[in-house]
Amino acid sequence: MDTPFLIEIRIRGDISDLCKKLIFDIYRKFRVSGMVRKRPVPHFTLFGPFSCRSIKDVMHAIKTTGKDYSKLEYQVKGFDYFELKKKFLFITTSSRKNVIYLKINPSDELVEFRYALAQRLLKITNSVNHDNDSKEKFHFHATLAMKDIDRKFDDIWNYLKRYDITKYGTSYRVTLLKKGKIVCEYDFAEGKILRRSQVLGRFRRR
């Protein structure tokens, strides 16, 4: 099933600069290519990947959910990793570490927004992430390295230990993507959907 759509929060400011630095440092020092095949855009996912019959319905769901919020706050604190495990008859037969990420501690408002949005979207989309339907199990994270890291994990992890990161971020936008390209953004302050041309135009003027 083709699942080209994704909804995310793009990290801005000094946290974004730090994410980019870590992504490129890991790439250069350890030759990990997963996050730099294209220009890295620090972010964390809220919903997806998914497919849908009507992108207008998805945009309406984002706007309807977003109207009750003026901003979404979060904390970036430390690192963690995901481990891909293969099982046979409930016994783990093999495992490999396949993602290293910055831990995102969401505010209560961010948790509520994401869950409310997911409940609307699950009715009109096909999502491959089953944790979208859970308020407790959904994992907020900003990926730094992925895919070809298993054999290099210990070296990367020891490198990251030199960083003691605690930063706070605020998002005023939610971004809808199709195959990595911006479709639109919802602006909490303006209470409206901004089309791709508007988003890119505003970005270039900054």
Sequence and secondary structure as in RCSB ss.txt:
>XXXX:A:sequence
MDTPFLIEIRIRGDISDLCKKLIFDIYRKFRVSGMVRKRPVPHFTLFGPFSCRSIKDVMHAIKTTGKDYSKLEYQ
VKGFDYFELKKKFLFITTSSRKNVIYLKINPSDELVEFRYALAQRLLKITNSVNHDNDSKEKFHFHATLAMKDID
RKFDDIWNYLKRYDITKYGTSYRVTLLKKGKIVCEYDFAEGKILRRSQVLGRFRRR
>XXXX:A:secstr
    EEEEEE  HHHHHHHHHHHHHHHHHH   TTTSS    EEEEEEEEEES HHHHHHHHHHHHTT S EEEE
EEEEEEEEEEEEETTEEEEEEEEEEEEEEEE HHHHHHHHHHHHHHTTTEEES GGGG TTT   EEEEEESTTG
GGHHHHHHHHTT   EEEEEE EEEEEETTEEEEEEETTTTEEEEHHHHHHHHHH 
